[in-house]
Structure formats: structure tokens, C-alpha cells
Amino acid sequence: MKLNLNTVNLMRGVLTPTAARGSAPAAPTLAADKVQWLNYDPKELLPGIVHVGVGNFHRSHFAAYMNDLFNDPTLFESQKMWGIIGSSARPGSSKKRDLLQEQDWLQTLVAQDGESSKASVLGCMIDYTIIDYDNLDANPKPLNELVADPNIKLVSLTITEGGYFMKNVEEGDKDSSLLDTENPQIQHDIKNPDRPETVFGILVRGLKKRKEEGHAPFTIVCCDNIPSNGDVTKKVTVELASQMYPDSGLAEWIQSEGAFPNSMVDRITPALTDDMINFVKKEYGIEDAAPVFCEPFCQWVMEDEFVNGERPAFDKCESVMIVDDVHPYELMKIRVLNGGHASLCYPSALLGLKYVHNAMEHPVVSAFLDKLERTEIVPTVPPVPEIDVAEYWGIIAERFSNPTINDTIERNCFDGSSRQPKFIAPVIASALSKVGSEDCVNGLALVSAMWCRYCQGTTESGDVIVPNAPNWDKLQSTAMKAKDDPCAWIDGNLDVYGAGGIAQNSIFRKAFEKALTAIQEKGVEAAMKDYIEN
């Protein structure tokens, strides 16, 4: 059964099998009892949201929430003006647009864990636009024109961290420029403001037209996993506006009139595989060329900051929290979830485990992580409104154990020099400042020592570890020196541990030396057992 409006309407009982297509099977064969079909007509939706970056995460997260709103018959009339137009700043995205258009923009979302599999049809996206200056006839209302339309009240983004063109700024330095104005793509937009090519250049041009025509700006909602993502988005937008249109007052207008709510997004969504496409066809009888798979868990915490207070009824969505300050929730996720991934990945790799759920099945790795979280990580998380952080760790542990996600250990091991200073080093610093004894960082020191041991380049069984970091050669060289001088690892990675921070802390240095020595003398599993038992 091809996924399109005819088949969806068939399942809703709007069309008969004959009216839809003469050879269509009867409804029970089409998994009517296994799929949540649309409870609304997508043709009644009006465009109010432009989403840039129609990847799997957007469709499993933001799109899923909007679909839930539209499916509620008590909310549809008041929410139907929030239809989503998907978009991309990349001309090459026309293939994805054509694929989804063949399905009337419909997609299948499958939420799975080890016990259940639930499918839903998403109908909240009503169009898809790209920007292609060389082929405007094929796309009469491209992204650069669409965002100037006053009916668009909200632009959301999932464009990955690289799409924000940020330069490295010291933590706590809020006054320096964040935008990398030397980037060639940003330079192009500055020199060609009426023909921008980056997402932010396009948004700035659209905001300029709205200001000139007397319309309010649109709210920009960043859905990327970036700390203080709304603040980052605002700063990049305002800085680029000042460069593209200097002396126009545009940057000041965006600064004062725009809205960029911070939000914390969370749902594990793996990449699409042929097996997933085949599963949807076999299990549900649906031929969908672009289904989306995800875990059942979903969370969105956002600040209620929208232009003129206009937003979808997010507060009616299950698993959405509207808060005054998102940062406590963000810190909790970074430390407990991201810190958990960063802690289990290296011992798992050294023991030859492939997936995160394999690590949770391993009696020593899982016990190590549980003790580490409960005794060293969770205690560093400040109070979070309406959430018990210890219970939150229990939820995260269940999510890590989901055997259907197949999140790889190799992915979580990648680029430790970027992950460890975000997810582990700050926890060490916090623990030392609060407690100040070796007991509070023994497990965290063991995490750092296992990262060092991983960078020596072989597993416990002697298999070669494929280089897994942009600076792998440097890491491996430093890790080999640490065989004889453990603290050479700390001193050789001051960008991770901080020249004036935990790198010089005698308690941490002693704990790290003890941990690496135990790993090299007894093996990683025995070192973890010592930590668990003591």
C-alpha cells in the first residue's frame, strides 16, 4: 500500500476501497488496528511554520507534537493555522522534496522499544520548499521569499551545530562575537545580501523585508542539541544582520522585537536503513520510502518566549514543558544522559561491545555506570523543578537499554576531545568543589583513564581500534606516554582538563593515576569491579 492521502482517507473511512483505488486491500489487511491514522484532513491546514532541516529528528520530535495537536478534534480548529512547510537551504534537497511529495508529504513514525512497536502517520507537513536561485521556476516560492510572508509566525531549525557558523568563544564570555565572519559562506552572504545562501542569511533577508513592510518578525526556535540554543541562535542572527545590512537598524530591531526561546530537545532517533523500510511494509502494509524510527520517550522543555505570544498550543502536548528557565533541565540532560554515554562508551569499546544496549546488558559495565551516576554525577546536578534527578537517571538507564535503537559505541566514542570537556570534565570540577575528596571523583577519574586506554589503540582482546577522532595521532601519542607516566595524559590534554582547573588538582591527578595504573595492571573490567565493590 503506497502511503498517500487516498490510503490514509481509506483507513479513516472517508473513501471506500473502490473509490481510493480499485485493487486496494480491505482495511483490516492494512493494519488498521496497528497504526494511528490521521484524525484530520491535511488539506485543511494553513501554513504557519517553516522548518529548516527536515531530517529524522525533526519528524520524530517537533512534527510528532504538531501531529498530536492536529489529531485532537477539540484543538484542530484553533491550531490548523500552524501547518508546517519543510525547507532546506540546499538545492540538492530537491530529491527529498520529490520523494515526500509523491507521498502527499505523509510519513510513517514508528516508536519502538524491546516490548512494543507503535506506528503513526504524520500529516502536519503540507509543502516543502528549497532555495535554488538558478531554477526558480521549479520552486516559485523558495525559502528566501517564504520567510518574508507575514503568515509565517515561526521558523524552526534542525541544521546541526555546524550550521550556526560559531567560532570558539571562552565559556562565560558573553560579550565577544560568536559568528565566524571569516567563513567563506558567511562572507558570501555579507557581500551578497540580496542573494544569501546560508540559512541565517536567508532568515536575515526575510526579517529585513518584514521590517520594511511593517510586519512583526517571526519567532526562531532552535531544535538543535546546543546549550543555550536560543541565545546562540539570537546572537548569530543579530551579528549577521549587522554585517549584511549595516546602518539599517535591522540588527537592533531583531534584538528588541525578535524571539528566540531556549529549549531542550530529547528523543533518540537513528538513521534510516533498508531494514526499517522493509519492517514498515511487512508489519504495517505501508510502502513508505522515508519512514522514521525512534524510541517511545520524548521530551521538550522550552521557554515561553514567542513574538506577540503567538505559538502552537505546546502546553497541551504530552511530554512538553513550558518553563521560565530551561537551563536547569539542560544541565541535567547534559550531565546525566550525555555524561552517561560518555562514561559507558570507552569501557564498552575496550570490551568489544557494539551497541549501547549491549553495554547495559553487560553486568560490569552497567553496574559501573549505575554507581557512577548515582554517587558522582547525579549529586552534582542542582535541583530541577518538578523532576527527581535520581528518578530521571532511572529513565535514562531504561532508554539506554532499548535494543531497537542500535546506537553504536563507536559513535559515542568519536572525538573525545570535544565530548569529554562538555560532559565529564565539568562534572569532575563540580564534584571537587562540592566535596573535595578522592571518593567523589574515583569513578569519573576511571572514565578519563578508560578514554586514555582506548586511545592507546587496541581493545582488551588485542584488536586494533580504528582512529576515531580528528586529532587521533596526538591522542594516541599522549596515551602511549601515559603508560609510564599516567599524568602525562592530563598534562597533554589541557584543552580538556583546563590549564588552571582540574588538570592541576592534586586529588584528581592522584585518582587518575590510580585508575590508569589499575587498568593497565588488571584490565578494564577488573578496574571497574574494584570501583563497584569499594
C-alpha positions in Angstrom: 0.0 0.0 0.0 1.6 3.3 -1.1 1.4 6.0 1.5 -0.7 8.9 0.2 -3.9 10.7 1.1 -6.1 8.2 -0.6 -4.8 5.4 1.5 -5.0 7.5 4.7 -8.5 8.5 3.9 -9.4 4.9 3.2 -8.3 4.0 6.7 -10.3 6.9 8.2 -13.3 5.6 6.4 -13.6 8.7 4.2 -13.2 6.8 1.0 -14.2 3.3 0.1 -11.5 0.9 -1.3 -13.1 1.2 -4.7 -13.0 5.0 -4.6 -9.4 5.1 -3.4 -8.0 2.6 -5.9 -9.7 -0.5 -7.4 -7.2 -3.0 -6.2 -6.7 -1.7 -2.6 -7.0 -4.4 0.0 -9.6 -4.2 2.7 -9.0 -2.1 5.8 -8.0 -4.9 8.2 -5.2 -6.0 5.9 -3.8 -2.5 6.1 -3.1 -2.8 9.8 -5.9 -0.5 10.8 -5.5 -1.7 14.4 -1.7 -1.2 14.4 -1.4 2.3 13.0 -2.6 5.6 14.3 -4.1 7.1 11.2 -4.8 10.8 10.8 -7.9 12.2 12.6 -7.8 15.4 10.4 -7.6 16.4 6.8 -4.1 17.8 6.0 -5.7 19.8 3.1 -7.4 22.0 5.8 -4.0 23.0 7.3 -2.7 26.6 6.7 1.0 27.4 6.6 2.3 29.0 9.8 5.6 27.3 10.5 8.7 26.9 8.3 11.0 24.2 9.4 14.6 24.2 8.0 16.2 20.7 8.0 13.6 18.0 7.5 15.7 15.2 8.9 14.7 12.2 11.1 14.9 14.1 14.4 12.5 16.9 13.3 10.0 14.3 12.2 10.2 12.3 15.3 10.1 15.3 17.6 8.6 18.7 16.6 6.5 17.2 13.8 5.2 14.4 16.1 4.0 17.0 18.6 2.2 19.1 15.9 0.6 15.9 14.6 -0.8 15.2 18.0 -2.3 18.6 18.3 -4.0 18.3 14.9 -5.3 14.8 15.7 -7.1 16.2 18.8 -10.6 17.2 17.5 -11.1 19.7 20.3 -7.9 21.6 19.2 -7.8 21.3 15.4 -9.8 24.4 14.5 -7.7 26.6 16.8 -4.4 25.0 15.7 -4.9 24.4 12.0 -3.0 27.7 11.1 0.2 26.0 12.2 0.8 23.7 9.3 4.5 23.0 8.6 6.3 23.9 5.4 9.5 21.9 5.3 12.5 23.5 3.8 16.2 23.4 3.1 18.9 25.9 2.1 20.5 23.2 -0.1 19.5 22.9 -3.7 20.4 19.2 -3.6 17.5 18.6 -1.2 15.1 18.6 -4.2 15.4 14.7 -4.2 14.0 14.5 -0.7 11.3 17.0 -1.6 10.2 15.0 -4.7 10.2 11.8 -2.6 8.0 13.2 0.0 5.7 14.9 -2.5 4.9 11.5 -4.1 3.5 10.6 -0.7 1.5 13.8 -0.3 4.1 14.8 2.4 2.9 12.0 4.6 5.4 9.9 6.6 5.2 7.0 9.0 6.7 7.3 12.5 7.5 4.1 14.4 8.3 4.3 18.1 9.9 1.1 19.4 11.5 -0.4 22.4 12.1 -4.0 23.4 8.4 -4.6 24.3 6.3 -2.6 21.8 6.2 -1.0 18.3 3.7 1.7 17.6 3.2 3.4 14.2 1.7 6.8 13.5 1.1 8.6 10.2 2.2 12.2 10.2 0.3 14.7 8.1 1.4 18.0 9.6 3.8 18.9 6.8 1.9 20.5 3.9 4.7 21.5 1.5 8.4 21.6 1.0 10.5 24.4 -0.4 14.1 24.9 -1.1 16.2 27.8 -2.4 17.6 27.4 -5.9 18.4 30.8 -7.5 19.3 29.1 -10.8 15.9 27.2 -11.1 13.3 29.5 -9.5 10.6 28.3 -12.0 10.6 24.9 -10.4 10.1 26.3 -7.0 8.0 29.5 -7.4 8.1 30.4 -3.6 11.5 29.5 -2.4 12.6 29.7 1.2 14.1 33.2 0.9 10.7 34.5 -0.2 8.6 32.3 2.1 10.1 33.6 5.4 9.1 37.1 4.4 5.4 36.1 4.4 3.7 37.6 7.5 1.5 34.4 7.8 4.7 32.6 8.8 4.9 33.1 12.6 7.6 30.6 13.5 10.7 29.3 11.9 12.3 26.2 13.5 15.7 24.8 12.9 17.5 21.4 12.9 20.6 22.2 10.9 23.3 20.6 13.2 25.9 22.6 15.2 27.9 23.4 12.1 25.0 25.3 10.5 25.4 28.1 13.1 28.9 29.1 12.0 30.1 29.6 15.5 33.7 30.4 16.4 35.2 29.2 19.6 34.4 31.5 22.4 35.6 31.1 26.0 32.9 29.9 28.3 31.4 32.8 30.2 32.5 35.3 27.6 29.1 36.7 26.5 30.4 40.0 25.1 32.6 38.7 22.2 31.4 38.0 18.8 30.1 34.4 18.3 29.7 34.4 14.5 32.6 33.2 12.4 32.6 36.1 9.9 35.6 34.7 8.1 33.8 31.6 7.0 33.5 31.7 3.2 29.7 31.0 3.2 29.1 33.8 5.7 31.4 36.1 3.6 29.3 35.3 0.6 26.1 36.4 2.4 27.7 39.6 3.7 28.8 40.5 0.2 25.6 39.4 -1.5 22.8 40.3 1.0 20.1 40.0 -1.6 21.2 36.5 -2.7 22.1 34.8 0.5 22.9 31.1 0.6 23.2 30.2 4.3 20.1 29.5 6.5 20.9 32.6 8.6 21.5 34.8 5.6 18.1 33.8 4.2 16.4 34.4 7.6 18.0 37.8 7.9 16.9 38.8 4.5 13.3 37.7 5.3 13.4 39.7 8.5 14.6 42.7 6.6 11.6 42.6 4.2 9.2 42.1 7.1 10.6 45.1 8.9 10.4 47.2 5.8 6.8 46.2 5.2 5.7 46.8 8.8 5.3 43.2 9.8 6.4 41.6 13.1 9.4 39.3 13.0 8.9 35.5 13.2 10.0 33.6 16.2 13.0 31.4 15.6 13.0 28.1 17.5 16.3 26.2 17.6 15.7 22.4 17.9 19.4 21.5 17.7 21.2 20.0 20.7 23.2 23.1 21.6 23.5 24.5 25.1 21.5 27.8 25.4 20.4 27.2 21.8 18.0 30.1 21.7 20.7 32.5 23.0 23.2 31.2 20.4 20.6 31.5 17.6 19.8 35.0 18.5 23.4 36.1 18.7 24.3 34.6 15.4 21.2 36.2 13.7 21.8 39.6 15.1 25.5 39.6 14.3 24.9 38.5 10.7 22.2 41.2 10.3 24.6 43.8 11.4 27.1 42.6 8.8 24.7 42.1 5.9 22.8 45.3 6.4 24.9 47.8 8.4 23.4 51.1 9.5 19.9 49.9 8.6 18.7 49.4 12.2 17.8 45.8 11.3 20.1 44.2 13.9 18.7 46.4 16.7 15.1 45.6 15.5 15.8 41.8 15.7 17.5 42.2 19.1 14.5 44.1 20.6 11.5 42.7 18.7 12.6 39.1 17.9 12.1 36.0 20.0 14.5 33.1 20.3 13.3 30.7 23.1 15.8 28.4 24.6 14.7 24.8 24.5 15.9 21.3 25.5 15.1 18.6 22.9 15.4 14.9 23.6 14.5 11.8 21.6 16.9 9.2 20.3 16.3 8.8 16.5 18.6 6.6 14.5 19.4 6.9 10.8 17.1 5.2 8.3 18.1 1.8 7.0 16.6 -0.5 4.4 15.6 -2.9 7.2 13.4 -0.2 8.6 11.7 0.5 5.3 11.1 -3.3 4.9 9.8 -3.5 8.5 7.1 -0.9 7.9 6.0 -2.7 4.7 5.9 -6.1 6.4 4.5 -5.1 9.8 2.0 -2.4 8.7 1.5 -3.0 5.0 2.7 0.5 4.2 5.1 1.4 1.4 6.9 4.4 2.8 10.2 5.5 1.2 11.0 7.7 4.2 9.7 6.3 7.5 11.2 7.5 10.8 12.1 5.2 13.7 12.6 6.5 17.3 12.3 5.5 20.9 9.0 5.9 22.7 10.5 8.5 25.1 10.1 12.2 24.0 10.8 15.4 25.9 10.8 19.1 25.0 11.4 21.8 27.6 11.1 25.3 26.3 10.9 28.9 27.4 7.7 30.7 26.7 9.2 33.5 24.6 7.3 34.0 21.3 6.7 37.1 19.2 3.3 38.6 20.3 2.8 35.4 22.4 1.8 33.6 19.2 2.6 29.8 19.3 1.0 26.4 18.9 -0.6 25.0 22.0 2.5 23.2 23.1 1.3 23.2 26.7 -1.5 20.7 25.5 1.1 18.2 24.3 2.2 15.4 26.5 5.9 15.5 27.3 6.2 19.2 26.6 7.1 21.6 29.5 6.8 25.3 29.2 9.1 26.9 31.7 10.7 30.3 32.6 14.3 29.0 32.5 15.3 25.9 30.5 18.9 25.8 31.8 18.4 23.5 34.9 16.8 20.9 32.6 19.5 21.3 30.0 22.3 20.8 32.6 20.5 17.7 33.9 20.4 16.2 30.5 24.0 17.1 29.6 25.3 15.6 32.8 23.1 12.5 33.2 22.3 11.5 29.6 25.3 12.8 27.7 27.6 12.2 30.6 26.3 8.6 30.8 27.0 8.0 27.1 30.5 9.5 27.5 31.1 7.2 30.5 30.0 3.9 29.2 31.4 4.1 25.6 35.1 3.6 26.3 34.9 0.5 28.6 32.4 -0.9 26.2 34.7 -0.4 23.2 37.6 -1.9 25.1 35.5 -5.0 25.8 34.4 -5.3 22.2 30.7 -4.3 22.7 29.0 -2.8 19.6 25.8 -1.0 20.8 24.8 1.0 23.9 22.1 -1.6 24.8 24.9 -4.3 24.8 26.7 -2.2 27.4 23.6 -2.1 29.5 23.3 -5.9 29.2 27.0 -6.3 30.4 26.9 -6.9 34.2 30.1 -5.0 34.9 29.6 -2.0 32.6 26.0 -1.5 33.6 26.8 -1.8 37.3 29.8 0.6 36.9 27.6 3.2 35.2 24.8 2.9 37.7 27.1 3.5 40.7 28.9 6.4 38.8 25.6 8.1 38.0 24.1 7.7 41.5 27.2 8.6 43.6 29.2 11.0 41.4 27.1 12.5 38.6 23.6 13.0 39.9 24.8 14.7 43.1 26.4 17.5 41.0 23.1 18.4 39.3 21.4 21.3 41.0 17.6 21.0 41.8 15.4 20.8 38.8 11.8 22.0 39.1 9.2 19.1 39.1 11.9 16.4 38.5 13.6 14.0 40.7 17.1 13.7 39.2 17.7 10.2 40.6 14.4 9.0 39.0 15.5 10.8 35.8 18.6 8.6 35.8 16.4 5.5 36.1 14.5 6.6 32.9 17.8 7.2 31.1 19.0 3.8 32.0 15.9 2.2 30.5 16.4 4.2 27.4 20.0 3.1 27.1 18.7 -0.5 27.4 16.4 -0.2 24.4 17.5 -2.9 22.0 15.8 -1.4 18.9 17.7 1.8 18.6 21.1 0.3 17.9 23.1 3.4 19.0 26.7 2.4 18.3 29.5 2.5 20.8 31.8 3.8 18.1 29.6 6.8 17.5 29.7 7.7 21.2 33.5 7.2 21.4 34.0 9.7 18.5 36.1 12.8 19.2 36.6 12.5 22.9 38.5 15.8 22.9 35.1 17.6 22.2 32.9 15.4 24.3 34.9 15.0 27.5 35.3 18.7 28.2 31.5 19.1 27.8 30.2 16.1 29.6 32.8 14.8 32.0 35.4 17.5 33.0 32.7 19.9 34.3 31.3 17.2 36.5 34.7 16.5 37.9 35.2 20.2 38.7 31.7 20.4 40.3 32.3 17.3 42.4 35.7 18.6 43.6 34.2 22.0 44.5 31.3 20.4 46.4 33.0 17.5 48.2 36.7 17.9 47.6 37.7 14.3 48.4 39.1 11.5 46.2 36.0 9.4 46.8 33.9 11.9 44.9 35.8 11.5 41.6 37.2 7.9 41.7 34.6 6.8 39.1 35.0 9.9 36.9 38.8 9.5 37.0 38.3 6.0 35.9 36.2 7.3 32.9 39.1 9.5 31.9 41.6 6.7 32.3 39.5 4.4 30.1 39.4 7.1 27.5 43.2 7.2 27.7 43.4 3.4 27.5 41.1 3.5 24.4 43.4 6.0 22.7 46.3 3.6 23.1 44.7 1.9 20.1 43.9 -1.7 21.0 41.0 -3.4 22.7 41.4 -5.7 25.7 41.5 -8.7 23.3 44.2 -7.0 21.2 42.1 -5.8 18.2 43.2 -2.6 16.6 40.9 0.4 17.3 40.2 2.3 14.1 41.2 6.0 14.5 38.1 7.7 15.9 38.9 11.4 16.4 40.2 14.3 14.2 43.3 14.5 16.5 43.8 10.8 16.9 47.5 10.8 16.2 48.1 13.3 19.1 45.8 11.4 21.4 47.5 8.1 20.7 50.9 9.6 21.2 49.9 11.1 24.5 48.2 7.9 25.6 51.3 5.9 24.9 53.4 8.3 27.1 50.9 7.8 29.9 51.8 4.1 30.1 54.8 5.0 32.1 53.7 8.4 33.3 49.9 8.4 33.8 49.6 12.2 34.4 51.2 12.8 31.0 47.7 12.2 29.7 46.3 15.1 31.8 49.2 17.4 31.0 48.9 16.6 27.3 45.2 17.4 27.2 45.0 20.8 28.9 42.3 21.8 26.4 40.1 19.1 28.1 41.1 19.4 31.7 41.9 23.1 31.9 45.3 24.5 32.4 44.2 26.3 35.6 41.4 23.9 36.5 41.2 20.2 37.4 44.4 19.5 35.5 46.3 20.9 38.4 44.1 19.5 41.1 46.1 17.0 43.2 43.0 15.0 44.2 42.0 14.4 40.6 45.6 13.7 39.5 46.0 11.1 42.2 42.7 9.4 41.4 43.5 9.4 37.7 47.0 7.9 38.2 45.5 5.2 40.5 42.7 4.4 37.9 45.0 4.2 34.9 47.5 2.0 36.8 44.7 -0.4 37.8 43.5 -0.6 34.2 47.0 -1.3 32.8 47.8 -3.9 35.5 44.5 -5.7 35.9 42.4 -4.8 32.9 39.4 -2.5 32.4 36.8 -5.0 33.7 38.7 -5.7 36.9 39.3 -1.9 37.5 35.5 -1.3 37.2 34.8 -4.2 39.6 37.1 -2.7 42.2 35.2 0.6 41.9 31.8 -1.1 42.2 32.8 -3.2 45.2 34.7 -0.4 47.0 
